[in-house]
Amino acid sequence: MDSVSTLNLYLKESSSFTGAINSDGESGSVYVEIEDGSTWTLTGDSYVSSLTCAKGSINLNGHKLYVNGKEYKSGTASTGEAMEITVSSSSGAPDGNKPEGNPPAKPD
């Protein structure tokens, strides 16, 4: 994450995520939503701007989770709001056009 990054992460339909998010605590915007029955297991301290989750959906695994600068307490529910994402009109190419060439072939 950096100051111009935005991430909205949704864990739904009994999905699970094992990892850390924004472990450096950079100033980007991060929203995490964990549907009841899905889980997030931390592998390092994580920093998010907003969080929506059911009780027991986050396994801190010995690490800390900070939501908008405040430490999350294990086993609690939370209600937050997703981040607004703006997309630039540029495709990333210098002239705004798609890069030339064909996409890589799919492996057999």
C-alpha positions in Angstrom: 0.0 0.0 0.0 1.0 3.6 -0.6 -0.7 6.9 -0.2 -2.5 6.7 -3.6 -3.7 3.0 -3.2 -7.2 1.9 -2.4 -8.2 -1.7 -1.6 -11.7 -3.1 -0.9 -11.4 -6.8 0.1 -14.5 -9.0 0.4 -14.4 -12.5 1.9 -17.6 -14.2 1.1 -19.2 -17.7 0.8 -17.1 -19.4 3.4 -13.8 -18.2 1.9 -10.6 -17.7 3.9 -7.6 -15.5 3.7 -4.3 -16.1 5.5 -2.0 -13.1 5.4 -1.3 -9.6 6.4 -2.7 -6.5 4.9 -0.8 -3.2 4.7 1.7 -4.5 7.3 3.8 -1.3 6.9 0.9 0.8 8.0 1.2 3.0 4.9 -1.4 5.7 4.3 -3.5 4.1 1.6 -7.2 3.3 2.1 -8.1 -0.3 3.0 -11.6 -1.7 3.6 -12.1 -5.4 4.6 -15.5 -7.1 4.7 -15.8 -10.6 6.1 -19.1 -12.3 5.6 -20.3 -14.6 8.4 -18.7 -18.0 7.8 -15.6 -16.6 6.2 -12.3 -16.0 8.0 -9.1 -14.0 8.0 -6.0 -15.4 9.8 -3.3 -12.8 10.3 0.3 -13.6 9.6 1.6 -10.2 10.7 0.3 -6.9 12.1 -2.2 -5.3 9.7 -3.6 -1.8 9.2 -7.0 -1.1 7.6 -9.1 2.0 7.3 -12.5 0.3 7.8 -13.7 -3.2 8.7 -17.0 -5.0 8.6 -17.0 -8.5 10.2 -18.9 -10.9 12.3 -17.7 -12.1 15.7 -15.0 -14.7 15.5 -14.3 -14.1 11.8 -10.7 -12.9 12.5 -8.0 -15.0 13.9 -5.3 -12.5 15.2 -2.9 -15.4 15.4 -0.7 -13.5 17.9 -0.6 -10.3 15.7 -2.4 -7.0 16.0 -5.0 -5.5 13.7 -5.5 -1.7 13.6 -8.7 -0.3 12.3 -8.5 3.4 11.6 -5.7 3.7 14.1 -7.4 1.8 16.9 -6.5 -1.7 17.9 -9.2 -4.4 17.0 -10.2 -6.6 19.9 -10.4 -10.3 19.2 -13.8 -11.8 18.9 -15.7 -8.6 18.3 -18.0 -7.6 15.4 -17.4 -4.4 13.4 -19.3 -2.4 10.9 -17.5 -0.1 8.5 -17.8 1.4 5.0 -16.1 0.5 1.7 -13.7 3.0 0.1 -14.7 4.9 -3.0 -12.4 3.8 -5.8 -11.7 6.2 -8.6 -10.2 4.9 -11.9 -8.1 7.1 -14.1 -9.1 7.3 -17.8 -5.5 6.4 -18.8 -4.8 2.8 -19.7 -1.3 3.2 -18.4 0.2 3.6 -21.9 1.9 6.9 -22.5 -0.6 8.0 -25.2 -3.7 6.6 -23.4 -4.0 3.7 -26.0 -3.8 0.1 -25.2 -0.3 -1.5 -25.6 0.5 -3.1 -28.9 0.8 -6.8 -29.4 -1.1 -9.9 -28.4 -1.7 -11.1 -24.8 0.4 -14.1 -23.8 -0.9 -17.5 -25.0 -2.6 -19.7 -22.4 -0.6 -22.7 -21.3 -1.8 -26.1 -22.6 
